[in-house]
Amino acid sequence: MAAVHNVGIVGAGAAGLAAAILLADAGIRVEILEKADVPQTLGSGITLQGNALRVLRQLGVWDQVEAKGYGFSTLGLRAPDPNGTVLAVLEDIRTGGDDLPATMGMYRPDLTAILRERAEQAGARISYGRTVTEIADDGGSVTVRTADGTAASYDLLIGADGLHSAVRKAIGIDVEPRPTGMGIWRAFVERPEEVVRTDLTYGGPCFIAGYCPTGPDTIYAYLVEEAQERKHEDGPRIMAELAAAYGGPWNEIRDNLDHSARINYTWFTTHLVDGPWNRGRTVIIGDAAHSCPPTVAQGAAMALEDAAVLAELLINADHVTETLFKEFTDRRLDRATAVVNASVQLGQWMLDDVRDADVPGLMNSLSTMLKETA
Ligand SMILES: Cc1cc2nc3c(=O)[nH]c(=O)nc-3n(C[C@H](O)[C@H](O)[C@H](O)COP(=O)(O)OP(=O)(O)OC[C@H]3O[C@@H](n4cnc5c(N)ncnc54)[C@H](O)[C@@H]3O)c2cc1C
């Protein structure tokens, strides 16, 4: 018998929806409280690595993900020159197993919609327009208050409410994301025919210029620079200026920036809750517990893995005990720490202009670890 019968989840992102699917499939009553008034329908792309795809398959959504996304298993490296000269095409490690692509690009709202529909089919209830503000744990249950003045009680509360988690704060974990020094422009644009995988260009006016196909017709393109005050509305002009140094598919991407692109700018941040992710019967997962700059594109993968491991433990235990949460932390903390540290390190080497950094060595040891199931 599962350790819980009635679980509240704060946040309908990848972490919250994944936990909801697995718990609801096991017959547990699940309610997700989401602060957005309606499901997100706009956004950019996301790069999902094999270990994320492995969890998506476990959630029963692989067919839909494969149909909507764009899978590939190589990584291109290009020179920051007017031709975008291809320097190397590397075989990527398939961290989800040999029967899954190494990488899948997707439009974020498509991924969320697939997970949301699957969670609702499994029986989870998603309540929109519910911003969690207060949490009270009486030892046997957790009562949650939302900004609309309503309250609900659960056997267990999962805080999957992202970077600036209100749940994390409410349970007294005093850790906040800090900027790493880099900022990223992202544009969601038409796919140039030549773009069939991610190609990265290091150097030129940006630390990284890259793109990832997200479907047959679309890609998201990104430029990583030193973090600075930027306005989203300047995006088309600034991206075009920065991208002028890059050739190959960037010529077509640049042409599409002003009319069809959806562009946004954000800083890279990082944080890690370096110890138990629970207080009493409330536990945080995903970006609420840890975040990393997307230099190895592992944030969503870690969020999905957190959800899968927590659900497995809750379904297979008879009671909610500190031992259960200790086992959860033991299974997740080292792996999340390795991902956060590697992601930050890769960015720091670029910021410090370290030319002889062992990037392949770091990536190989990380991928070897991620190949192991969480
Ligand atoms: C620029 C950038 C690029 C990235 N690219 C990639 C990538 O390519 N690949 C990858 O794997 N990862 C990437 N990431 C990281 C990835 O986006 C996150 O790790 C992932 O989305 C975390 O999922 P989550 O469910 O934990 O949080 P979120 O997706 O942030 O979901 C949290 C949910 O909680 C809701 N919420 C927040 N507060 C409350 C509240 N008080 N009450 C109720 N609801 C609340 C929010 O509305 C949201 O729906 C990137 C991150 C950034 C910043």
The ligand as an SDF file (V2000), in Angstrom:
LIG
                    3D

 53 58  0  0  0  0  0  0  0  0999 V2000
   17.1810   30.1510  -20.4020 C   0  0  0  0  0  0  0  0  0  0  0  0
   16.9130   28.7510  -19.9450 C   0  0  0  0  0  0  0  0  0  0  0  0
   17.0290   27.7060  -20.8440 C   0  0  0  0  0  0  0  0  0  0  0  0
   16.8100   26.4030  -20.4150 C   0  0  0  0  0  0  0  0  0  0  0  0
   16.9460   25.4030  -21.3060 N   0  0  0  0  0  0  0  0  0  0  0  0
   16.7980   24.1330  -20.8980 C   0  0  0  0  0  0  0  0  0  0  0  0
   16.9780   23.0610  -21.8050 C   0  0  0  0  0  0  0  0  0  0  0  0
   17.2170   23.2730  -22.9850 O   0  0  0  0  0  0  0  0  0  0  0  0
   16.8510   21.7970  -21.3340 N   0  0  0  0  0  0  0  0  0  0  0  0
   16.5360   21.5250  -20.0130 C   0  0  0  0  0  0  0  0  0  0  0  0
   16.4430   20.3540  -19.6250 O   0  0  0  0  0  0  0  0  0  0  0  0
   16.3660   22.5240  -19.1380 N   0  0  0  0  0  0  0  0  0  0  0  0
   16.4730   23.8110  -19.5420 C   0  0  0  0  0  0  0  0  0  0  0  0
   16.2780   24.8210  -18.6670 N   0  0  0  0  0  0  0  0  0  0  0  0
   15.8700   24.4940  -17.2920 C   0  0  0  0  0  0  0  0  0  0  0  0
   14.4040   24.0730  -17.2470 C   0  0  0  0  0  0  0  0  0  0  0  0
   13.6060   25.0610  -17.8620 O   0  0  0  0  0  0  0  0  0  0  0  0
   13.9550   23.8720  -15.8110 C   0  0  0  0  0  0  0  0  0  0  0  0
   14.9140   23.1230  -15.1070 O   0  0  0  0  0  0  0  0  0  0  0  0
   12.6180   23.1290  -15.7370 C   0  0  0  0  0  0  0  0  0  0  0  0
   11.6240   23.8550  -16.4250 O   0  0  0  0  0  0  0  0  0  0  0  0
   12.2100   22.9680  -14.2830 C   0  0  0  0  0  0  0  0  0  0  0  0
   10.9130   22.4380  -14.2010 O   0  0  0  0  0  0  0  0  0  0  0  0
   10.0690   22.6330  -12.8710 P   0  0  0  0  0  0  0  0  0  0  0  0
    8.8010   21.8810  -13.1090 O   0  0  0  0  0  0  0  0  0  0  0  0
   10.9060   22.2990  -11.6950 O   0  0  0  0  0  0  0  0  0  0  0  0
    9.7930   24.2020  -12.7610 O   0  0  0  0  0  0  0  0  0  0  0  0
    8.9550   25.1580  -13.7160 P   0  0  0  0  0  0  0  0  0  0  0  0
    8.9490   24.6590  -15.1050 O   0  0  0  0  0  0  0  0  0  0  0  0
    9.4680   26.5320  -13.4570 O   0  0  0  0  0  0  0  0  0  0  0  0
    7.4530   25.0480  -13.1750 O   0  0  0  0  0  0  0  0  0  0  0  0
    7.0710   25.6330  -11.9610 C   0  0  0  0  0  0  0  0  0  0  0  0
    5.5550   25.8800  -11.9930 C   0  0  0  0  0  0  0  0  0  0  0  0
    5.1610   26.3510  -10.6960 O   0  0  0  0  0  0  0  0  0  0  0  0
    4.2560   27.4330  -10.8480 C   0  0  0  0  0  0  0  0  0  0  0  0
    4.3250   28.2400   -9.6240 N   0  0  0  0  0  0  0  0  0  0  0  0
    5.3390   29.0370   -9.2100 C   0  0  0  0  0  0  0  0  0  0  0  0
    5.0640   29.5790   -8.0160 N   0  0  0  0  0  0  0  0  0  0  0  0
    3.8410   29.1100   -7.6580 C   0  0  0  0  0  0  0  0  0  0  0  0
    3.0080   29.3250   -6.5150 C   0  0  0  0  0  0  0  0  0  0  0  0
    3.3740   30.1090   -5.4970 N   0  0  0  0  0  0  0  0  0  0  0  0
    1.8020   28.7020   -6.4670 N   0  0  0  0  0  0  0  0  0  0  0  0
    1.3880   27.8930   -7.4980 C   0  0  0  0  0  0  0  0  0  0  0  0
    2.1540   27.6670   -8.5880 N   0  0  0  0  0  0  0  0  0  0  0  0
    3.3630   28.2510   -8.6730 C   0  0  0  0  0  0  0  0  0  0  0  0
    4.7710   28.1520  -12.0980 C   0  0  0  0  0  0  0  0  0  0  0  0
    3.7510   28.9620  -12.6780 O   0  0  0  0  0  0  0  0  0  0  0  0
    5.1720   26.9730  -12.9820 C   0  0  0  0  0  0  0  0  0  0  0  0
    4.0920   26.5050  -13.7740 O   0  0  0  0  0  0  0  0  0  0  0  0
   16.4770   26.1380  -19.0590 C   0  0  0  0  0  0  0  0  0  0  0  0
   16.3490   27.1860  -18.1550 C   0  0  0  0  0  0  0  0  0  0  0  0
   16.5760   28.4930  -18.5920 C   0  0  0  0  0  0  0  0  0  0  0  0
   16.4500   29.6190  -17.6050 C   0  0  0  0  0  0  0  0  0  0  0  0
  1  2  1  0
  2  3  1  0
  2 52  2  0
  3  4  2  0
  4  5  1  0
  4 50  1  0
  5  6  2  0
  6  7  1  0
  6 13  1  0
  7  8  2  0
  7  9  1  0
  9 10  1  0
 10 11  2  0
 10 12  1  0
 12 13  2  0
 13 14  1  0
 14 15  1  0
 14 50  1  0
 15 16  1  0
 16 17  1  0
 16 18  1  0
 18 19  1  0
 18 20  1  0
 20 21  1  0
 20 22  1  0
 22 23  1  0
 23 24  1  0
 24 25  2  0
 24 26  1  0
 24 27  1  0
 27 28  1  0
 28 29  2  0
 28 30  1  0
 28 31  1  0
 31 32  1  0
 32 33  1  0
 33 34  1  0
 33 48  1  0
 34 35  1  0
 35 36  1  0
 35 46  1  0
 36 37  1  0
 36 45  1  0
 37 38  2  0
 38 39  1  0
 39 40  1  0
 39 45  2  0
 40 41  1  0
 40 42  2  0
 42 43  1  0
 43 44  2  0
 44 45  1  0
 46 47  1  0
 46 48  1  0
 48 49  1  0
 50 51  2  0
 51 52  1  0
 52 53  1  0
M  END
$$$$
